[in-house]
Amino acid sequence: MSDPKPDHEAVIGGPLTARSLFFVPGHRPDMIAKVPRWSPDIAVIDLEDAVAQADKDRARQLAAEALPDLASAAGPTTMITVRVNAPGSPWFGADLAAAAGSPATGVVVPKLESSAQAAQVRELLRQHGRDDMAVIAGLETVLGVADARAVLAAAGVAAAYFGAEDYIADIGGLRTAASQEVLYARSQVVMAARLAGVTAIDQAVVAVRDDEQFIADAQVGRTLGYQGKICVHPVQVELAHRAFTPSEHEVVHARAVLSAAAAGVALVDGEMVDEVHAKLAEAVLRRAGEQIGST
């Protein structure tokens, strides 16, 4: 089956299709130019973690120069965003102004920790004449995760990602492939996103040559309720799309569940069908890009 077309029309305060949130270093115009060949749902031109402090100003300039061509080449299936440096950093204001002056339709704000910061971002975008830009919130500090509900309740936040690496560094823990050390925080973020009605994007897998680890971690994220995953390598984009797009078997089963529920049938493939299972089936079909009621 074909992948559902990403829906990037509901930019402010609405859910985004974000099976892949693909980060590209802002100081690498050669990589930025290649983004269309990988077709991520959301491309992030990164001015934060991917760029050394000494290169911040130059990266901002290079990204600004590369963004128009990327926006033209990427087409409607890839949303173009810029990740600025965190609020309170020396580069935040200039980064946000550059993002607002570009063809990007979204801004990724790392290390958000309060609703006041989220409101500040929205107000600055309004001042730059870009109140149409989506805000993707990075929840990757202990305070940001602890206050996730307040952060994501702020007007204009369209999606949130959980940054496990920064979170575990902030709390003073040890990062492992099993990710048990971040399970509580990971769950907190996805719950807050659900309550706020925004898209939840799962943590990164930094072992870029380990496809099996990425797929396994993505499957855990999906079972927790995440709709997509951070990607830090081009190969991970296709893996994320595979993990977060329902399989043909899942779609067929979901259709059968809804048909059975409508007909008052209690069992499908030996499993009970009730209102909860019907809601789960509807969620599967929405992820597959189907209109509920047309199956």
Disulfide bonds with the S-S distance in Angstrom:
none
